[in-house]
Amino acid sequence: MTKIFIGGFPLDISELELVQLVSWHGAVSTIKIVRDKKTRVCKGYAFIEMENRAGAENAVIALDGTMFQGRELKLSITEDQPVKKAPSPRPFTRPAAPAGTAERPKRPRRLSS
């Protein structure tokens, strides 16, 4: 699978129209138009996964910089970034008292009746 970034298309375009545009160059497996979380309005870019790299490269060569409904398309192959591993949690340690200072005396606990 090869992922392609597509940007610059009209905001009212549908997933089907984008797939039809790119599928001339190879088989499309998935498409994701990026939208605003609250308003669901298209942000103007999408990601398409194609089944083989050759089809993805052909689509980028053929469509990058072309005009589509009065807008210039930007296409590029996106290399998958490795998933970042979450840092392991460190155990809590109380910070040391500054040198030359005595520790505060501890207050006795209150007993509830």
C-alpha positions as CSV (number, residue, x, y, z in Angstrom):
1,M,0.0,0.0,0.0
2,T,1.2,3.5,-0.9
3,K,-0.3,6.6,0.6
4,I,-0.8,9.8,-1.4
5,F,-1.4,13.3,-0.1
6,I,-3.8,15.3,-2.2
7,G,-4.3,19.0,-1.5
8,G,-5.7,22.1,-3.2
9,F,-9.0,20.6,-4.4
10,P,-12.4,22.4,-4.1
11,L,-13.9,22.1,-0.6
12,D,-17.2,20.8,-1.8
13,I,-15.7,17.7,-3.6
14,S,-16.8,14.2,-2.6
15,E,-14.8,11.1,-1.9
16,L,-16.2,9.5,-5.0
17,E,-15.1,12.4,-7.2
18,L,-11.5,12.2,-5.8
19,V,-11.4,8.4,-6.3
20,Q,-12.6,8.7,-9.8
21,L,-9.9,11.2,-10.5
22,V,-7.1,9.1,-9.2
23,S,-8.4,5.6,-10.1
24,W,-7.4,6.1,-13.8
25,H,-3.8,5.5,-12.6
26,G,-4.3,2.5,-10.3
27,A,-6.5,0.7,-7.8
28,V,-7.5,2.8,-4.8
29,S,-8.0,1.0,-1.5
30,T,-9.0,3.8,0.9
31,I,-9.6,7.5,1.0
32,K,-9.8,9.9,3.9
33,I,-10.8,13.6,3.3
34,V,-9.7,15.6,6.3
35,R,-12.5,17.6,7.9
36,D,-12.8,20.0,10.8
37,K,-13.9,18.1,13.9
38,K,-16.6,20.5,15.0
39,T,-18.1,21.8,11.7
40,R,-17.3,18.8,9.5
41,V,-16.2,21.2,6.7
42,C,-13.4,19.9,4.5
43,K,-10.0,21.3,5.2
44,G,-8.9,21.0,1.5
45,Y,-6.7,17.9,1.7
46,A,-7.0,14.2,1.7
47,F,-5.1,11.0,1.9
48,I,-5.6,8.1,-0.6
49,E,-4.0,4.6,-0.3
50,M,-3.3,2.9,-3.5
51,E,-2.6,-0.8,-3.9
52,N,0.7,-0.5,-5.6
53,R,3.5,2.0,-5.7
54,A,3.7,2.2,-9.5
55,G,0.0,3.4,-9.7
56,A,0.6,6.0,-7.0
57,E,3.7,7.3,-8.7
58,N,1.8,7.5,-12.0
59,A,-1.0,9.4,-10.3
60,V,1.4,11.9,-8.8
61,I,3.2,12.5,-12.1
62,A,0.0,12.9,-14.0
63,L,-2.0,15.0,-11.6
64,D,0.4,17.2,-9.6
65,G,0.1,20.8,-10.6
66,T,-2.9,20.2,-12.9
67,M,-6.0,22.4,-12.6
68,F,-9.2,20.8,-11.3
69,Q,-12.4,22.9,-11.1
70,G,-10.4,26.1,-11.0
71,R,-7.9,24.9,-8.3
72,E,-4.4,23.6,-8.7
73,L,-3.9,20.1,-7.3
74,K,-0.9,19.2,-5.2
75,L,0.0,15.5,-5.0
76,S,2.8,13.7,-3.3
77,I,3.6,10.3,-2.0
78,T,3.6,10.2,1.8
79,E,6.1,8.0,3.5
80,D,4.7,6.4,6.7
81,Q,6.3,7.7,9.8
82,P,7.2,5.0,12.4
83,V,4.9,5.0,15.4
84,K,6.5,6.9,18.3
85,K,6.8,4.8,21.4
86,A,5.4,6.4,24.6
87,P,8.1,7.1,27.2
88,S,8.0,4.7,30.0
89,P,6.7,6.2,33.3
90,R,9.3,7.0,35.8
91,P,8.7,6.2,39.5
92,F,7.8,9.3,41.7
93,T,10.7,10.5,43.8
94,R,10.5,13.3,46.3
95,P,12.9,16.1,45.4
96,A,15.9,16.4,47.7
97,A,16.0,19.3,50.1
98,P,18.5,22.0,49.2
99,A,21.9,21.6,50.7
100,G,22.3,23.3,54.1
101,T,18.6,23.2,55.0
102,A,16.9,21.1,57.5
103,E,13.8,19.1,56.6
104,R,10.5,20.4,57.9
105,P,9.0,18.6,60.8
106,K,6.0,16.5,59.8
107,R,2.6,17.4,61.1
108,P,0.7,14.8,63.0
109,R,-2.3,13.3,61.2
110,R,-5.7,14.4,62.4
111,L,-7.8,11.6,63.7
112,S,-11.4,11.6,62.7
113,S,-14.0,10.7,65.3
